[in-house]
Amino acid sequence: MNAQAVKADIIQWITGLDDQSILLELKRIKEQSTKKIDWWDTISIEERQSIERGLEDSKNGRTVPHSEVRKKYEKWL
């Protein structure tokens, strides 16, 4: 079934709906699909915590200069 046929089928089905709970759920799905989602909201808690730890490390000077890292790993680069 092509996309236009699927859309037409869904439109026809929605037009005949009287169930308020289904209509409200469809409205929620529509609103969710058009809402811009920030990538931060799509990552896991562990990923967020890891990023926050890295930012805290950087803020407190717990970093290694790029040149040192390149020197250490240059044989694999």
QUIQUIUR-V851668 format. One record per run of one state. SS is the DSSP state (h for helix, s for strand, l for the rest). FROM is the first residue (numbers start at 1). TO is the last residue. Records with the same first field share a line. If there is no record, write none. Layout:
SS: FROM-TO / FROM-TO
//
This chain:
l: 1-2 / 16-19 / 35-38 / 43-44 / 60-65 / 77-77
h: 3-15 / 20-34 / 39-42 / 45-59 / 66-76
//
